[in-house]
Amino acid sequence: MLFGLACTWLLVVALALGIAWYLGKSMVQETSVAHLRYETTMLADEITQEVQSRISALEHVANVADTPDVSASLQRQLRHNDALLEWFEGVVIIDADGNLKADWPVLEERRGFNISHREYFRMIKGTGSPYVSEPLIGQASRVPLVLIGVPRHDDSGDFAGMVGGVMSLDSGELFTRLDRQVRRGSYVGIFTASGKVLYHPDQAKIMADSDVFSDNAALVNAMYGWEGEAVGELYRGKRGLQLYKQVWPANWVVGRFITLEEIRASLAGFIRQLWWVWGLMGLCMLPLLWWVLGGMLKPLYYLQQQMGEVGRAHRERIELGSEVNEFQDIAGTFNQVEAERKALLDDLKERGAFLDEMLNATPEGMFVANLDGDITYMNPALLAMLGLSSTITTARWLSHVHPDDRDGIVKLWRESLAARNDFVLQLRFIRSDGILLWLEIHSRFVVLSRGEQTLDLVGTMKDITQSREQEALTRWEAEHDPLTGLLNRRGFERRLDEAFAEYKKTATPSALLMFDLDHFKPINDRGGHALGDEMLRRIARVLNLKVRRSDYAARQGGDEFAVLLPSCTLSQAQPIAEALRQAVADIVVTARDSDFRVTLSMGVTAFSAGDQEVKEALARADTASYEAKALGRNALIVSMPDENDMPEQPD
């Protein structure tokens, strides 16, 4: 008995500590997520403000340095703004041709530099907006750095060059301050949207490409603009929390990481202390419990002895001589239950064994629910699929359903219960380990053939995640060009038909641009198809920058492109088309010490009241693009619905 009491106490302590650990683990993790989310937001906001401040300071220098591009004059302007060296390792002024006109501090290694071939110079020149470069190795310092650049404009508003500030990734104040964020089991990382590492506690990963982290799905999603938290493997091989925020002005991603081991360290120490306290309490209480329970449980010993004899068929019923009414009630109830049990045992044993074997052996997830809608049983296959324990309640089960699906499934479930109808639904389910499943649920009521009495509900759950993901991927691939990520001909034509239908219904105007590339064939012939593919990708990026979010850009095939501008008149479309023509003309790809450029031959039109089919507008735009090519290329032709052609707008 004493050993049993000790084991019972240990079991109670272990169960209590286990529950404390289970509940505390979730609470600690949730608290850590909230704290890290706050830290990450503050850090991202701080970096955003720092980048914005640096851009504003450089714009001030660009506005002040409005004198002609005389090196001595510009050099004096930089010297008067030497406070910028608190933020930058160096500041440079570049003219419109990419030549260095002034720098501070003055470095002889920079004399005669020309950066017209640099990607950041071309982006600033092409977009006319501030730009934060990809990480690069400095030509003079030979250290990894990033450059923040803002454009300069002359009196007429034309591009006159840029002002750039250089920040070192090794010693720059913006990045070295992050070292204090690194502690045992916790660190910070900064990445560009293209996948380059700007800051990482592992110095070997600075300026590494994104394929180093290709197995981190959350980080890959963050590079596409996602913000949030996830649980995954960190760079030291340990699992932990990852939280991501965007630094939009620089197109950077701030990542905050902490291992689960570090999160749970304080909880583990608390549980160890509780174990020792409860263990000492048990040692002190066991003698007292033995003495008290010994006297109270003596009648139960005789009751247990006779129950055992009934179970072994040595007697038919219990005959207890105790005068305690409660024990007499127990004995009477036991005798009644035993009689009923014997009557039903033979019938239920066979059926129960068959049902248990069937439910436990089937590989398909199955469940049983009562008429109130509460799940009362889930077979091992279903528990394994959902990552749940057999003791989970219906409320806890529903908490794992995706929030967007939860209200809908509860409503349909209640309607099915009220109408006694079969229940069929697909929903999203979030496992405890964060994995998202798509489930297909079928359930029906079990009705007795005698009296048509409804018993419980029996249902199945099937994991259809892979098929749903494949369907989504197939839908995207069917309408997008794999090289550029733009719409393909099929996807573009569907959106064109939708816009034309909207025009016919509400007279909402839409404009259409169609163009192909001039001088594209020499790029493939001389630079190879890889260089041609790079040119197509850059043109796709320019398209995404120049058109509106509501517009649809497509690669029709080869070097043919099209843009649909919904809710856009022909007069509004012309400046967009001209800006696109100029931006593409500024794109340069380099191979074998040769620069390659392309231009556009573009046709512009809009839907007309006289159009019976959308192909009529397509034909106008296509014909106009051929006319632009025939008139010398690098031009756009506007084709009015009621007129054949508009005058060409030459380069």
GULUMDO-823706 format. One record per residue (C-alpha): x, z, y negated; residue in three letters. Coordinates in steps of 0.001 Angstrom, whole numbers, padded with zeros to 6 digits, always signed. Layout:
N
XZYALA/...
***
This chain:
651
+000000+000000+000000MET/+002808+000930-002377LEU/+004508-002363-001608PHE/+001204-004146-002198GLY/+000721-002394-005534LEU/+004248-003316-006552ALA/+003682-006945-005556CYS/+000338-006945-007362THR/+001955-005570-010488TRP/+004744-008130-010302LEU/+002194-010867-009771LEU/+000157-009696-012766VAL/+003298-009481-014891VAL/+004474-012912-013732ALA/+001027-014398-014368LEU/+000782-012813-017820ALA/+004296-013940-018732LEU/+003576-017380-017315GLY/+000452-017658-019438ILE/+002374-016349-022445ALA/+005103-018912-021793TRP/+002601-021745-021330TYR/+000560-020884-024415LEU/+003599-019884-026454GLY/+005412-023105-025557LYS/+002574-025191-026981SER/+002248-022969-030046MET/+006002-022974-030691VAL/+006133-026730-030260GLN/+003152-027250-032558GLU/+004701-024927-035127THR/+008021-026764-034835SER/+006279-030109-035259VAL/+004520-028873-038406ALA/+007760-027415-039785HIS/+009819-030498-038966LEU/+007090-032765-040333ARG/+007329-030844-043617TYR/+011152-030965-043573GLU/+011186-034681-042767THR/+008649-035463-045497THR/+010648-033462-048036MET/+013897-035150-046930LEU/+012350-038634-047081ALA/+010862-037877-050506ASP/+014228-036582-051706GLU/+016077-039677-050490ILE/+013342-041923-051959THR/+013738-040171-055320GLN/+017531-040444-055105GLU/+017322-044177-054381VAL/+014755-044698-057154GLN/+016955-042769-059594SER/+019948-044902-058722ARG/+017907-048093-059107ILE/+016620-046891-062499SER/+020165-046056-063646ALA/+021420-049496-062610LEU/+018453-051158-064351GLU/+019411-049260-067502HIS/+022952-050611-067241VAL/+021565-054110-066610ALA/+019414-053879-069750ASN/+022271-052524-071863VAL/+024780-055101-070593ALA/+022928-057949-072320ASP/+026007-059325-074063THR/+027432-062663-072925PRO/+029372-062528-069700ASP/+032657-061548-071364VAL/+034613-059378-068959SER/+036120-057112-071610ALA/+032738-056431-073208SER/+031071-055743-069854LEU/+033995-053531-068844GLN/+033429-051393-071945ARG/+029733-051107-071092GLN/+030593-049786-067614LEU/+033155-047337-068999ARG/+030482-045905-071328HIS/+028274-045333-068252ASN/+030898-043601-066122ASP/+028338-040873-065356ALA/+027132-043260-062655LEU/+030198-042282-060625LEU/+028317-039075-059779GLU/+026050-041319-057682TRP/+028251-044273-056793PHE/+031820-044770-055600GLU/+031941-047818-057861GLY/+029824-050012-060145VAL/+030227-053773-060550VAL/+028733-056479-062784ILE/+028363-059942-061215ILE/+027497-063185-063003ASP/+024916-065744-061865ALA/+027497-067569-059703ASP/+028491-064440-057810GLY/+031789-063869-059644ASN/+032948-060333-060484LEU/+032916-059839-064286LYS/+033547-056106-064541ALA/+033946-053027-062360ASP/+034376-049299-062808TRP/+036571-047727-061741PRO/+038836-050726-062035VAL/+040345-051817-058716LEU/+042898-054588-058626GLU/+041767-055446-055098GLU/+038447-056629-056549ARG/+039951-059140-058973ARG/+038682-062663-058359GLY/+035980-061576-055894PHE/+033033-063895-055391ASN/+029984-062566-053523ILE/+027661-065561-053769SER/+027732-065809-049976HIS/+026606-062202-049519ARG/+023091-061620-048192GLU/+022243-058990-050813TYR/+023270-061284-053716PHE/+021053-064039-052385ARG/+018110-061676-051896MET/+018422-060307-055461ILE/+018767-063808-056864LYS/+015896-065166-054766GLY/+013411-062314-055271THR/+014430-061172-058754GLY/+013928-057572-057641SER/+016166-054561-056873PRO/+017505-054608-053342TYR/+019383-052213-051067VAL/+021822-054062-048823SER/+022408-053761-045117GLU/+025498-051628-044289PRO/+028720-053602-044635LEU/+032486-053173-044744ILE/+033739-053202-048340GLY/+036040-056090-049208GLN/+038287-053864-051288ALA/+037923-050388-049739SER/+037493-051503-046080ARG/+035094-048598-045478VAL/+031429-048777-044443PRO/+029096-048771-047423LEU/+025767-049920-048814VAL/+025171-051544-052186LEU/+022185-051048-054465ILE/+021754-054037-056735GLY/+019430-054918-059614VAL/+019136-058339-061289PRO/+020303-059203-064817ARG/+018394-061719-066876HIS/+019335-063684-069982ASP/+017203-063998-073116ASP/+015101-066731-071545SER/+014381-064623-068468GLY/+016578-066632-066115ASP/+018768-064965-063503PHE/+022124-064019-065102ALA/+023677-062023-062300GLY/+023397-058479-061030MET/+024588-054914-061472VAL/+025526-053183-058234GLY/+026365-049638-057232GLY/+028440-048962-054121VAL/+027727-045909-051923MET/+030127-044996-049099SER/+028577-044108-045748LEU/+031595-041854-044970ASP/+031912-039889-048213SER/+028910-040812-050358GLY/+027122-037823-051876GLU/+023719-039106-050704LEU/+024805-039049-047033PHE/+027325-036171-046857THR/+024667-033710-048037ARG/+022872-034406-044753LEU/+025711-032667-042855ASP/+024129-029311-043648ARG/+021009-030458-041754GLN/+023058-030669-038538VAL/+022988-027488-036468ARG/+022815-026539-032831ARG/+020180-028707-031184GLY/+019008-030250-034485SER/+020182-033164-036596TYR/+019131-035959-038960VAL/+019588-039730-038700GLY/+019023-042545-041208ILE/+018489-046141-040077PHE/+017701-049447-041731THR/+014524-051302-040776ALA/+016724-053962-039174SER/+018238-051394-036823GLY/+021582-050462-038448LYS/+022673-046804-038433VAL/+023464-045422-041912LEU/+023923-041754-041023TYR/+024295-040033-037664HIS/+026135-036888-036537PRO/+027910-039047-033967ASP/+030284-040954-036268GLN/+030845-043610-033612ALA/+027254-044777-034081LYS/+027569-045447-037845ILE/+026787-049147-038483MET/+025826-049587-034810ALA/+023212-052221-033984ASP/+019684-051356-032891SER/+020369-052223-029244ASP/+022182-048846-028997VAL/+018726-047228-029350PHE/+016655-049904-027595SER/+015433-047362-025016ASP/+013940-045167-027780ASN/+010454-046643-028235ALA/+009527-044269-031080ALA/+012585-045290-033133LEU/+011883-048972-032496VAL/+008296-048458-033735ASN/+009592-046607-036813ALA/+011762-049619-037670MET/+008527-051620-037851TYR/+007035-049143-040368GLY/+005463-046474-038114TRP/+005601-042819-039226GLU/+004926-039837-037010GLY/+006339-037720-034198GLU/+007073-038235-030534ALA/+008791-036499-027626VAL/+011686-038360-026027GLY/+015345-038332-025053GLU/+017804-037586-027871LEU/+021306-038987-028195TYR/+022908-036062-026354ARG/+020783-036784-023275GLY/+018381-033886-023890LYS/+014662-034250-024508ARG/+013341-033188-027851GLY/+011065-033856-030803LEU/+011546-036919-033004GLN/+009889-037231-036404LEU/+010141-040332-038566TYR/+009392-041057-042227LYS/+009904-044230-044245GLN/+012043-044601-047387VAL/+010213-047644-048719TRP/+012393-048512-051795PRO/+015439-048900-049533ALA/+013632-050073-046372ASN/+015206-047137-044494TRP/+013885-044816-041784VAL/+014632-041059-041863VAL/+014637-039444-038429GLY/+014568-035687-037773ARG/+015483-034546-034253PHE/+015478-031200-032435ILE/+015822-030465-028732THR/+013040-028759-026790LEU/+015658-026299-025570GLU/+016329-025179-029151GLU/+012582-024961-029906ILE/+011932-022706-026924ARG/+015058-020540-027238ALA/+013348-017816-029272SER/+010310-017815-026967LEU/+012532-017475-023879ALA/+014253-014432-025400GLY/+010896-012829-026167PHE/+009647-013431-022603ILE/+012828-011829-021163ARG/+012276-008733-023279GLN/+008654-008510-022141LEU/+009756-008799-018512TRP/+012027-005769-018751TRP/+009399-003714-020628VAL/+006649-004493-018122TRP/+008974-003944-015194GLY/+009901-000432-016388LEU/+006240+000340-017037MET/+005377-000710-013480GLY/+008052+001519-011968LEU/+006687+004468-013892CYS/+003036+003776-013022MET/+003341+003044-009292LEU/+003459+006682-008071PRO/+000405+007577-010171LEU/-001513+004525-008999LEU/-000673+005326-005385TRP/-002081+008824-005665TRP/-005285+007800-007504VAL/-006104+004719-005463LEU/-005301+006391-002178GLY/-008288+008705-002529GLY/-010617+006070-003954MET/-009964+003349-001434LEU/-010124+005299+001815LYS/-013770+004259+002507PRO/-012763+000673+001831LEU/-010206+000958+004595TYR/-012949+001624+007141TYR/-015057-001155+005612LEU/-012153-003560+005898GLN/-011487-002465+009469GLN/-015069-003170+010572GLN/-015125-006484+008663MET/-012060-007498+010602GLY/-013764-006568+013890GLU/-016791-008687+012915VAL/-014498-011546+012071GLY/-012795-011222+015468ARG/-016229-011087+017149ALA/-015595-007523+018423HIS/-018832-006330+016823ARG/-022015-007980+015480GLU/-022507-006015+012267ARG/-021037-003298+010049ILE/-022192+000302+010522GLU/-020670+002361+007722LEU/-021135+006138+007672GLY/-020253+006600+004000SER/-022856+008161+001735GLU/-021698+006110-001245VAL/-024569+003771-002102ASN/-022280+001055-003373GLU/-020458+000868-000024PHE/-023794+000823+001810GLN/-024942-002070-000403ASP/-021740-003941+000345ILE/-022191-003410+004073ALA/-025829-004585+003956GLY/-024978-007642+001921THR/-022121-008480+004255PHE/-024372-008228+007309ASN/-026944-010532+005703GLN/-024350-013058+004617VAL/-022711-012995+008031GLU/-026013-013826+009721ALA/-026638-016720+007347GLU/-023066-017857+007655ARG/-023279-018145+011393LYS/-026452-020199+011066ALA/-024911-022650+008619LEU/-021297-022642+009697LEU/-021540-025198+012459ASP/-023444-027672+010308ASP/-021328-027257+007186LEU/-017955-027101+008884LYS/-018069-030656+010125GLU/-019490-032098+006896ARG/-017181-030101+004661GLY/-014096-031038+006643ALA/-015034-034704+006504PHE/-015687-034630+002752LEU/-012487-032691+001981ASP/-010369-035050+004019GLU/-011954-038071+002416MET/-011496-036813-001168LEU/-007961-035529-000609ASN/-006775-038598+001254ALA/-008209-041314-000990THR/-005612-042804-003372PRO/-008297-043365-005994GLU/-009010-040664-008571GLY/-012355-038983-007871MET/-014277-036138-009505PHE/-017500-034146-009141VAL/-019593-032859-012072ALA/-022675-030663-012184ASN/-025944-031516-013924LEU/-024751-029800-017111ASP/-021948-032333-017347GLY/-019112-029912-016462ASP/-016431-031254-014126ILE/-016261-028971-011106THR/-013759-030795-008903TYR/-010957-033359-009236MET/-009092-034659-006188ASN/-005252-034554-005965PRO/-004902-038258-006798ALA/-006808-037788-010057LEU/-004933-034598-011006LEU/-001601-036356-010413ALA/-002680-039400-012426MET/-003805-037289-015411LEU/-000995-034705-015132GLY/-003478-031803-015027LEU/-003940-028630-013022SER/-006954-028059-010776SER/-008127-025162-012990THR/-008589-027213-016159ILE/-011957-026830-017884THR/-014156-029660-019126THR/-013465-028683-022735ALA/-009704-028825-022144ARG/-010140-032163-020348TRP/-012003-033584-023337LEU/-009238-032393-025676SER/-006920-034899-023965HIS/-009274-037811-024737VAL/-008065-039923-027671HIS/-009688-038641-030914PRO/-011108-042095-031689ASP/-012913-042169-028313ASP/-013916-038502-027967ARG/-017200-038457-029927ASP/-018366-041685-028302GLY/-017772-040537-024734ILE/-019495-037164-025337VAL/-022542-038932-026769LYS/-022773-041470-023924LEU/-022142-038747-021310TRP/-025033-036663-022656ARG/-027334-039696-022801GLU/-026448-040537-019194SER/-027184-036972-018089LEU/-030525-036932-019887ALA/-031646-040291-018480ALA/-030071-039782-015024ARG/-028357-043161-015415ASN/-025034-044288-013995ASP/-022107-043777-016379PHE/-019555-046605-016901VAL/-016974-046477-019700LEU/-013365-047255-020620GLN/-011453-044746-022756LEU/-007978-043638-023820ARG/-006536-040418-022354PHE/-003420-038590-023657ILE/-001509-036711-020930ARG/+000240-033435-021657SER/+003565-035291-021665ASP/+002317-037599-024451GLY/+001756-040686-022274ILE/-001327-042696-023273LEU/-003508-043962-020403LEU/-006466-046331-020394TRP/-009055-045067-017884LEU/-012080-046783-016427GLU/-014762-044240-015388ILE/-017674-044880-013018HIS/-020067-042078-012047SER/-023497-041854-010467ARG/-025959-039132-009470PHE/-026235-037910-005877VAL/-029889-037793-004844VAL/-031206-036224-001648LEU/-033200-038665+000422SER/-035650-035851+001223ARG/-037638-034983-001898GLY/-035438-037143-004176GLU/-033790-034022-005533GLN/-030794-034696-007803THR/-027665-032739-006908LEU/-024354-033461-008654ASP/-022531-036456-010094LEU/-019740-038158-008188VAL/-017383-040472-010039GLY/-014111-042344-009958THR/-011377-042797-012566MET/-009027-045777-012466LYS/-005810-046222-014468ASP/-006116-049636-016184ILE/-003307-049051-018717THR/-001087-051860-017480GLN/-003866-054438-017513SER/-004986-053420-021029ARG/-001414-053593-022374GLU/-000915-056967-020728GLN/-004158-058248-022263GLU/-003067-057119-025761ALA/+000381-058687-025329LEU/-001145-061896-024022THR/-003522-062108-026995ARG/-000642-061649-029462TRP/+001667-064124-027732GLU/-001115-066704-027536ALA/-001365-066860-031338GLU/+002211-066217-032575HIS/+005424-068157-032659ASP/+008073-066237-030647PRO/+011000-067356-032853LEU/+009674-066480-036322THR/+006837-064077-035572GLY/+004517-066258-037675LEU/+001189-067567-036426LEU/+001399-070588-034156ASN/-000865-073637-034459ARG/-003599-072053-032322ARG/-003682-068782-034259GLY/-003549-070600-037607PHE/-006407-072957-036713GLU/-008615-070014-035697ARG/-008102-068305-039069ARG/-008551-071639-040853LEU/-011911-072128-039106ASP/-012959-068601-040113GLU/-012006-069203-043767ALA/-013851-072561-043789PHE/-016955-070918-042307ALA/-016796-068223-044998GLU/-016440-070940-047653TYR/-019520-072755-046354LYS/-021474-069487-046264LYS/-020462-067795-049548THR/-018452-070486-051429ALA/-015376-068242-051310THR/-012464-070542-052285PRO/-009369-070916-050137SER/-006185-072936-050730ALA/-004032-074632-048100LEU/-000282-075345-048226LEU/+001417-077613-045683MET/+005089-078531-045743PHE/+007999-079550-043604ASP/+011708-079046-044203LEU/+013992-081609-045811ASP/+017523-082037-044406HIS/+016827-079741-041455PHE/+018117-082088-038753LYS/+021795-081910-039952PRO/+021701-078132-039459ILE/+020840-078538-035768ASN/+023239-081461-035359ASP/+026263-079880-037050ARG/+025621-076151-036749GLY/+023757-076065-033452GLY/+020260-074923-032568HIS/+021230-071276-033047ALA/+021954-071993-036731LEU/+018705-073943-037013GLY/+016825-070995-035505ASP/+018461-068654-038032GLU/+017325-070935-040891MET/+013750-070907-039512LEU/+013790-067100-039278ARG/+015005-066762-042880ARG/+012318-069148-044081ILE/+009764-067000-042232ALA/+011062-063896-044046ARG/+010806-065663-047413VAL/+007242-066725-046545LEU/+006294-063121-045816ASN/+007861-061995-049114LEU/+006288-064648-051329LYS/+002735-064806-050006VAL/+000133-062069-050292ARG/-000713-059592-047555ARG/-004069-061294-047107SER/-002504-064744-046596ASP/-001703-066360-043248TYR/+001630-068121-042714ALA/+002205-070256-039628ALA/+004841-072360-037978ARG/+002964-075423-036792GLN/+005858-076643-034656GLY/+009450-077768-035186GLY/+010128-077619-038941ASP/+006454-077861-039957GLU/+004820-074873-041674PHE/+001447-074062-043214ALA/+000016-071273-045369VAL/-003668-070374-045798LEU/-004497-068540-049040LEU/-008001-067000-048636PRO/-009958-066153-051807SER/-007505-068260-053830CYS/-008309-071178-056144THR/-006202-074307-056408LEU/-004851-073270-059816SER/-003856-069870-058451GLN/-002181-071449-055445ALA/+000140-073743-057441GLN/+002499-071032-058840PRO/+002667-069451-055367ILE/+003619-072812-053877ALA/+006225-073435-056613GLU/+007757-069963-056108ALA/+007923-070617-052370LEU/+009617-073995-052940ARG/+012254-072443-055197GLN/+012880-069486-052873ALA/+013437-071723-049836VAL/+015812-073906-051855ALA/+017982-070812-052474ASP/+018367-069998-048763ILE/+021834-070732-047402VAL/+023120-070487-043838VAL/+026836-070767-043132THR/+028655-072079-040095ALA/+032164-073406-039637ARG/+032956-072833-043329ASP/+030032-075049-044340SER/+026896-074033-046233ASP/+023604-075582-045226PHE/+020418-075669-047299ARG/+016966-077104-046904VAL/+014160-077962-049315THR/+010413-078380-048964LEU/+008120-081372-049166SER/+004792-079657-049712MET/+001149-080666-050000GLY/-001339-078341-051711VAL/-005129-078583-051529THR/-008284-076456-051382ALA/-011623-076530-049602PHE/-014148-078872-051206SER/-017924-078880-051219ALA/-017724-082371-049802GLY/-015708-081274-046741ASP/-017795-081465-043596GLN/-015012-080257-041330GLU/-011850-078285-041871VAL/-009742-081201-040654LYS/-010559-083043-043880GLU/-008702-080400-045919ALA/-005856-080464-043387LEU/-005601-084224-043747ALA/-005412-083983-047568ARG/-002632-081408-047449ALA/-000715-083322-044758ASP/-000966-086604-046696THR/+000188-084893-049891ALA/+003267-083464-048087SER/+004218-086958-046880TYR/+003844-088251-050447GLU/+006136-085490-051676ALA/+008768-086508-049124LYS/+008379-090176-050085ALA/+008914-089337-053778LEU/+012331-087828-053131GLY/+011765-084511-051311ARG/+012057-080983-052747ASN/+008676-081418-054408ALA/+005057-080457-054070LEU/+001996-082648-054476ILE/-001390-081170-055361VAL/-004261-083095-053807SER/-007532-082452-055592MET/-010694-082658-053452PRO/-012261-085265-055756ASP/-009055-087076-056727GLU/-006466-088735-054562ASN/-003308-087187-055921ASP/-002025-085047-058757MET/+001325-085742-060497PRO/+004370-084574-058609GLU/+006147-081416-059712GLN/+009803-082301-059190PRO/+012642-079907-058526ASP/
***
